[in-house]
Amino acid sequence: MAGRQSGGAKETTAKTDEKGITVTKEANFSEWFTQVVQKAELADIRYGVQGFVVHLPWALRIARTLYQYFEEAVEADGHEPMLMPTVIPEEHLQREAEHAGFVPEVFWVTHAGGEKLERRLALRPTGETQIYPMYSLWIRSYQDLPFKRYQSRITVFRNEMATRPFLRGREFLFFETHDVFATHDDAVRQIESDMRMMEEVVRKKLFLPFIFFRRPQWDKFKGANLTFASDTLNPDGRRSQISSTHDLGTNFAEAFHVAFTDKDGQEKYGHQTCFGPGIWRILAALIAIHGDDHGLVLPFAVAPVQIAIVPILFADKAKENAAVRKQCGALREQLAALGYRVQVDEREGITPGEKFNQWELKGAPLRLEVGPREAAAGSATVVRRTDGKKERIETDRHLLGRELQKQAELVDTAIRERAEASFANNTKAAVSADDVQDILKKHRGFVKVPWCSMEMDGAACAEALKAKTTAVVCGTPLHAEPVKKGARCCVCGKEAKHAVYVATSI
Amino acid sequence: MAGRQSGGAKETTAKTDEKGITVTKEANFSEWFTQVVQKAELADIRYGVQGFVVHLPWALRIARTLYQYFEEAVEADGHEPMLMPTVIPEEHLQREAEHAGFVPEVFWVTHAGGEKLERRLALRPTGETQIYPMYSLWIRSYQDLPFKRYQSRITVFRNEMATRPFLRGREFLFFETHDVFATHDDAVRQIESDMRMMEEVVRKKLFLPFIFFRRPQWDKFKGANLTFASDTLNPDGRRSQISSTHDLGTNFAEAFHVAFTDKDGQEKYGHQTCFGPGIWRILAALIAIHGDDHGLVLPFAVAPVQIAIVPILFADKAKENAAVRKQCGALREQLAALGYRVQVDEREGITPGEKFNQWELKGAPLRLEVGPREAAAGSATVVRRTDGKKERIETDRHLLGRELQKQAELVDTAIRERAEASFANNTKAAVSADDVQDILKKHRGFVKVPWCSMEMDGAACAEALKAKTTAVVCGTPLHAEPVKKGARCCVCGKEAKHAVYVATSI
């Protein structure tokens, strides 16, 4: 190895190197997250308007793959794409009484050029009140049902006070389905489908674990009868909501007259649901859960570059360098033909070691190093992002595909197993608020407690618990077992109707 | 054929059928266009805010394929994706003096919730003034150049007076590249690349003919030194601009301090270009140029459904119907496996004839009809959208791929040849404004005339020509031959420096 311009990755990833992450995820998760967002070049917060971030290429390439997976999933589930305007007339936003609670969070367009608009327009905080007036025009008969549409690759706007890239923004990436059914039973079946889609995309492709909860009534969506939501856990033990599905009943249907003539000739209101995977929050979870002290760690399914090829060149070896470059080019062609997202890092004025560090920071699952020795032998050194181990592989075109598939599976398995291991045993049990307080001092996860009521009469207990422990009530898992007979609410001591999960929220 | 629930397509496409198009494209292009937008379910203008339309599934599925082609093209050309916020701080929008001319067209966000914002925010009318402040932060050295980024699947906002779906909107689909180069020569080369991308996507995949013009100075982009634009021709002879590329010189670089340290150690301003294919206008051109009196006609490259399979079922033939359904399902599987976008139209309560009409209206390039006879024989009847002719084809799995490829080529060739034939001979020559007036009475296209000046001193002639003939000056093709010696401007009679193309604009 003597004479190489750079050593391996480990030597140069000094913790004090400002290009790398300077804190550990374990010791200071919040600062670690901020540094990864900045140093892996995911978002730039210097746009000059609070809560409005610039999405940099690396984040956008991950996000569009997420979008694509959800588009495929909801289309396989019978949804068609549509695109609504960015603005909503004020009277529509206000029409459903409870939903009008969004108004204090809304940005208003009031002028065009020098003229004041006749009526102001809201930048959409979410889609219901822009979509359902159209559904009222489009849906006529039971034959139109189920009616399933979605919007993808859009943004929405809410005037949040505290903002942070991928966690909470004044403008953030959005995806939403909006469905209308003839009966409430059909709507309930859709909630199960929404959960299945989260399983397929988020757990199976991205390896992000979560629990699909029914939320308590004091934490439901404005205008919904019931809200369901997926919660994952950040490494600091805080729960992060990464999707929501709302059972809207006929609330909006009545407000916007989304009605159909049923088989019996009667006009009836549609039963509505809507589902939104949180694109930003899923990005945040990818960063937070899979990342390590060297930066991002991306599963193959979403890595913008799955295989980074780094040529190892020497100042005084023109002939060997030519062979290296040729081998890198050949590998790129072969791997691209196999369907991999591959990039040869041909940048000049930067050492191979710096390149290794940068690809680690960006989370590329595999790196191939090709030096003169590899070029001469028709091989490459493969380095897995998950364990950093180096292995010489043959690059013969007949073997390369199988070898890379094996390596990809090794990386993905390591990512999945680590995430699952840290999510396993995430739930401890408690019977009192004092217990919860004690447990959360060291436990990074959920605490399961007996609870009096998920209806509004349980809200006071939730407030008391939060004041004492910082924990919020996540709800009950969709198909939860009933609470033990005789159990008492961990706050008020009344008879417990549920065993709820509580956790500190982000 | 006796006993079928419906006859062929021709019989049932009565011109008086309100579901079909009730005017001819030849006789009343404008009304024909409006009907196609509505009846092929492309856009709904009933959203309730002028100039803000709802994109329906069919249009959105075409649009996203367009986006994908441009994304692939610009990435192959070295661009990376990014995403900027929807709003722009007012001081940025105003910073480049000429570009500030956009201000009268801008929508303003002035409030959040009940509070007035400290400074108002513009809904972006285009990207320059939101992007270049960031470029000023990101670009440091000649090694950062060329710096090429793009935004895709976004919308922009302009308070246009007259609005029409896909032609002119207050919010419309947008795509833009923004490039920075070390030298003006590099910038000029990018303009050629932009033209090549238009050729690759728009002419070669979509079969839309156009001319790439250099615009006169009085029709350039606000803040540019030079504007280049692609014009196609609608069937009524009006030119429609479907892309623009701007040579921004160092105007914005100076206003926003987009500067780099060159090899010589000197700080220099970047030379900038930006390119935007008009996604809406290209959609409009697809409708206008390829469509016919039965509705849309879509090339294979963009058809959301390339092959519509219609089962022909009979009320009293359960056994035969089962065979038909099985054959349809088998065809769908095989064709999907071959990579085609295929749909079996299984809707009930609607006759096969109505289905034929609807798929014609929506422009599906091929239709396969499968009745009991076809099912028994292992065949299908294929109908091409372009000529409506029916042909029996074998559906044996070994032959199907080649047969469908042949049929696809037949449709695509017909679409391309028809578009090219109507664009050919599109340019007549004239030497006076009177000639132009006479020619445009019957000629649907460009008129080539000698012209005094493309600089601002030619603007008065352009106004005079427009007043007399309605024609505007499109400019000179990018690599135009020089005007004949001794020629005189068709308006003022001064020495002609250029041979410009003029046409009535949409």
Interface residues (C-beta under 8 A of the other chain):
Chain A: D44 R46 Y47 G48 V49 F52 V53 V54 H55 L56 P57 L60 R61 R64 E80 P81 M82 L83 M84 P85 T86 V87 P89 H92 V103 P104 E105 V106 F107 W108 V109 T110 H111 A112 G113 G114 R120 L121 L123 Q130 P133 M134 L137 Q143 R149 R153 T155 F157 N159 E171 G349
Chain B: D44 R46 Y47 G48 V49 F52 V53 V54 H55 L56 P57 L60 R61 R64 E80 P81 M82 L83 M84 P85 T86 V87 P89 H92 V103 P104 E105 V106 F107 W108 V109 T110 H111 A112 G113 G114 R120 L121 L123 Q130 P133 M134 L137 Q143 R149 R153 T155 F157 N159 E171 G349
